[in-house]
Amino acid sequence: MRKILLFMLFIASIGYSQQFKYNEEGVINQEVIREVPYSINEIEQRVSNWVQFNYKNPNLVTTGNVENEFLRFNGMVDYGVENVGMGVLAPFKLFYTFRTDFKDGKYKLTLEQANFTYDSNGVISKQKVKGGRKLKDAYAKFYDNVIIDLNSIEKSLFDYVSGNKELTSDDW
């Protein structure tokens, strides 16, 4: 918990004000809007380049693309196998879908879907929890990681689209 608090304070201190987070009812805010110094065509091209660079099969993860309007892409984060209690081991995965809408000088990244699953048969996404019920403690620790991962994706996209960082692969 301290690591997450320190992470959030660090992010706030560098002016990274927009990010994905969830409230007490478990609802994840749906969008982050970023201003960048580029035209609509340049923003679209930079987002497309980022997807091409960061995903193993970019043609498969790109699920929608309308020129000068939006680009939609999917992804998955694998959290490995965890003990969920009473000797039960289950693999946890996050499946997400982002949609990026373009305008001159800005883009909007919308989280359309974020399903956190275990054992490939049950969705336990905080977005899907009805009536603000508390989740089991065995699952709760993963939600902070989910938010950190969603924000990491958003930050990586923003860094490239804004021109703060170039796409490089130094780990070959």
N, C-alpha and C positions, 0 to 999 in steps of 0.2 A: 504494500500500500504506500509506503514511503517513497519507493521508486517512482510510482505513478504520480504522486504529488510533486516530487522534484521535477519529473519530466514536464508536467503541466506548468509549473512555475518557470522552468527554463524556456518553454515555448512562449509563454506570455511575455517574458522579459525581452525576447527578441522581436516582438511586434507581430507575432503570428496569431492574429486575433480570431480568424475564422477557422473553425475546425469541426469535425464531426464529434458529437458527444451524445450521451443518453441521459435522460432525466430519471427521476424516481419511479415513474411509471414504465420505464424501459423503452421509451420511444427515442429512436435515433433521429436527430435533426436531418433533414433530407437534402440540403444543398449548401454549397459554398460558392460564393461569387468572387472572382478575382479580376482586378484590373491589370492589364498588360499593355505595353506600348506598341501594339501591332494592329494591322488591319484584320478584318474577318478572315481573309484568305490565308494570311500568314499564321494566324492563331490556329486555324483548322489544320494547316500543314504541319505545324509544330506538334499539335496533339497527335496527329496521325504518325509522325516520326517517333514520338515517345512510345506509342503503343507498339509500333514495329520493333523498336529497340528492346523494350522491357518484357515482351511476351514471346514465349517459345514458338507458338503457332499463331501469329497475329491475324491471319485470315480466318482462323476458327474462333478467336475471342471477339473479333469485331462482328457484332450482331446487328448493327444498323448504322447506316451512313447516308445522310442527305447533304449534298454539297452546300456549303455556306449556311447550314442550319444546325446539324448535330452529328455526333459520332457516339455510338454506344458500344461498350466493351464489357466482357465478363472476365472473371478470374476466380482463383481458388487459393486459399492459404491452408496448408496442412499443419496442424498443431501436434501431430503424433498421437501416440496411444497413452491414455491416462487412466488411472484407477478412479472409478466413479463411486466406489463404495461396495462393501460386501464382496470383495474379490473380483468385481466385474471390471474388465479392461475394455475400453472403447476408444476407437479412433475419432478424433475431433477435427472437423474441417469447416472453413468459412467459405461459402459460395457467395459472390457479390456481382452486382451489375451496376456500372456507372454510365451515366449519359452526360455528355459534354455539349452544351449549347453555345453557339458563337455569336458575338456581336462585335462591331468595331471597338477596339480598346478594352474588351473584357470577355470573359467566358464564365459559364455557370456549370459546375460539376454537381450532378444530382445523383444521390445514392438511390437507385430504383429498387434494389433488392439486396438484402444481407441476411442470408440464412446460415445459421451456425448449427451444424448437424453432428450427431454422433452415430456411429455404427451404420451410417448411410440409410437409416430408416426413420429418423424422427427429427423434426425441426424444433429446436428449442430457442429460436431467435427471440431476443428481447422485444423485437418489433411485433412478434406474434403473441406475446403474453397478454391475455385479456384482463382488464380490470386492475392492472397494477399489482398483480400477485407477486410475491417474492419468489425468486428462483431458488432451487436447491443450492446449497453451499458448494456442492461438487462442481456445478456449472458456473457459478458466479465469478470465480477467479479468471475464467476465460474471457469474460466480456471486456475487462480492461485491456487485455491483449488485442481483442477484436478492434476496439476503438483506436488503439495505438497503431495497428496495422492499416486501418482505413485512413487515418491521418498521415501515415507514412506514404501511402500511395498518392494522396492529394498533394502533399508537400513535394514529392518527387516530380509530379506533373507540373506544379506551379514553378518550381525551380528551373525546369527546362523551358517551359512556355514563356516565362518572363525574361529569359536570357541570363539568369543568374548562374546557370550551370549547363555545360555541354554534355552531350551523350558520349561517354567514353567507356571502353572496356579494357581496363588495365590489368585485369586478373587472368589473363591468358598465359 
